[in-house]
Amino acid sequence: MESMRTYGDACAVASALDLIGDRWALLIVRELLFGPKRFSDLRTGLPRIAPNRLSQRLRDLEEYGVVRRRTLGPTVGAQVFALSEWGRDFEGVLGELGQWGRRSPFRDLDAHLSVDSLMLALSGDVRPLADTPAQVGYELRFGNDRIHVHVAGNRIEVTRHEGGHPDVAVDTDVRTFTALLTRAQSIPDAVEAGRLAIKGDPGLLQQLLDAVPRPEPAADRDSSHTVAQPPGELR
């Protein structure tokens, strides 16, 4: 790792940023939290990253032990990227960072949002309600991408692995599900618009949506420190 750029700081935060602080690195980790992905799948989740830069970031993360490359069985033969056990420890970090970022006055709600980013928000924020059944399984279908959500008591698990027969199956798109989560659209309105299809009890989906709190806005900035405009776009 002689070529690694470093802050030269013994602080554990600085040491972590030496490994994961490069542009796009944390978003690659985010895209792998809920299961392995092919290179093309990563490009779908991160459409603004150049292919050569994605390749370099993946090589770096492999070298640091955050990401592992493997093959999906002899019959499939597809090469995928997955988080190492150590890399998976970032889930809590990203969840907390996301909660902080959702309060940002500069967040562009019209920008691209990946399925994994949406599911990270769900898994990080959900607080099951008291009248929710002991265990509920959801299958959320975003085109060909299927996410399995399992709620048990005060715990929630989000994964791409098959989770058995779901109690509720939902077909929708990321923008519509985001609108449901933020209360910008109701379930009946989304169904009527043809952007949401539900198999199972719609009330169970509503309970899941109700369990996700809306973020409180960030405290007002000091009037002596004014930011003229949000940060520029990352490329």
N, C-alpha and C positions, 0 to 999 in steps of 0.2 A: 504494500500500500504506500509506496514511496511517493506516488503522485497525488495522494490525498491532500486537498486543501484543508487547512486547519486554522482555528482561531488561536491556537497556542495558549489555551486557557484550561486550567485543570478542573474548572467547574463542570459538574456532571451534565448540566444543560448545554454548555458549550460543546462537550464531548458528543452528546447526542446530535447536535446540529452539525458537527463535523461529518456525521454519517448520513443524516436524513434532511439536512437543511438546504440542499440544492433545489433549484426551481423544478417543480413537477414531482419530486421524490415522494412527498407525503401524499399527493393525489394518486400516485401509482399504488401506494400502500392502501389507500382508501378503496381503490377499485378491486383489490384482492382480498378484502376483509371477509367476504361472504362466500369465497370459494375460488379455485384456480380459474385462470382465463388464458385463452390463446392470445397471441400478439394482436390479431385482428379485433378481438373483443376489447382489449385495452384501448385500441385506437377508437373504437366506437364510444367508449366511456370518456375518452379524452381527445375529442376531435381536433383540438387546436394545437396539439403537440406534434412537431415534425417527426416522421418515422425514425430518422437517424438519431434524434435526441432521445426518443423513447428507448431505442436500442441501447444507447449509452447509459441511460439512467438504470435500465434493467441490469446491465453488466455491473455497474457500480454497486447496486443493491445486492446482487449475487455475491460479489466480492466481500461485502461487509457482513454477509450472513443473514440478511434481512429477507431475501427472496431466494427461492429454490426453483430450479428448472427441472421438469420431469415429463415423462411420456405417459399418456393415458392408455395403458394396456397394449398388448400385442395386436389385438384386432383393430383398435382405433388408430393407434400410432401417432396421435396428435401431440405435439409438444405444447405444454402449458407452463405458466408461471404461477407459483403459489407462495404464500408467506411461510417462513419458517416459524417454529414455535416462538422464537424470540420476536419475530416480526409481528406476530399476532398480538403481542402485548401492546401494540400501538392502538388497539381498538379503544381502550379507555381514554388514551391521550387525545385521539381524534374526536371522540365524543365530546370531551370537555372543550376542545378547541372550537368545535362546531357550535356548541351552545354559546360560547363567547362571541363567535362571529355572527350568529343569527341576530344579535343585538346591534350590529354595526349599522350606523346611519348611511353608510356608503355601499351597502350590499345591493347588487343589481339583480332584482328578482326576475328580470326578463332574460337573463343570460342562460346558457346551456346548463342543464342539471341532469346528471346521470342517474340511473336506477340505483346504483350503489350509494351515491350521495344522499338520495332520498331515504333509503333504507337505514343508513347510518343515523340520520335525524330521527327516524322512527325508533330504532333500537336504543338510542341514547336518551330519548325523552319520555318514552311511554311510562305511564303510571296507571296500571290496571285499576278499574273502578271496583267498588265493593260488591256490586251486583253482577259482576261478570262471572260466568261459570268457572268452575275450578280449573278447567283446561279447555282452551280453544285453539284450533288449528286453522290458519288462513293460507290460501295459495293466491298470491298476487301475480297476475300475468300481464307483463308489459310486452306485447308482441310475442316474440319467441323466448323472451327472458322470463323465467319463472322463479319467484322468490317464495320461500316457505317461512311463515311466521307462526311461532308457537308460543302462546301465552299460558303460563301456569302460575297462579297466585300473583306474586309481585315480581315475577321474572318473565323476561321475554327473550326468545332466541330467534335470530334471523339467519337464514342460510339458503344456499342454492341446492343443498342436498335434499332428496326426497324425504318428506316427513310423514308419510302415510296418507290416509284419506282425510282431506281437509273438511272442516265444518262449513267453511265459507270459501268459495272460489270467486275471484274478482278479475275481470278483464277490463283494462283501462290503459291509459298512457300516463307518462310521468307528470305532464302539466296538469291533467285533470286530478290525479291523486294529490298533487301538491295543493291544488285549490280546495280539495276536500279537507286536507289536514289544516289548512290555514283558515278554514271556515269561509272562504271566498265563494264556495259553491256548495249546495246541498246534494245529498244522495239522490233525491227525486229529480232535481233539475239536471244532474249529470246523466241519469238514466234516460230522461226524456230527450236530452240532446243527442243521445246515441253514443256517448263517450264513456259509458260505464255499464257493464253487465254483471249481475250478481247471481251466483248459484248458491242457495242457502238462505239463511235468515239475514235480511238487511240490517236488522237490529244489532246483530253481533258486529257487523262492520262499523256501525255507528258508535258502538261502545268502544271499539278500538280507536276511532278517530277522536272521541271525546276524552280518551285517556292521554292524549298528547297535548301538553300545555302550550299555550302561545307564549313566545319569549317576551319578557319585559324589555322595553326599549332601554338603551344605554343611558346612564345619567348624563345630564347636560354637560358639555365641555365647558371648561373655564372660559369666560368671555374674552379673556386676554389672549387666548390661544385659538385663533380662527384658522380653519383649514379651508382654502378657497375652493378646492375641488377634490374628488376622490382620487386615490392613486391611479396611475396609468395602467393600461392593460399589460399583462404579462405575456411575453412571446417566447 
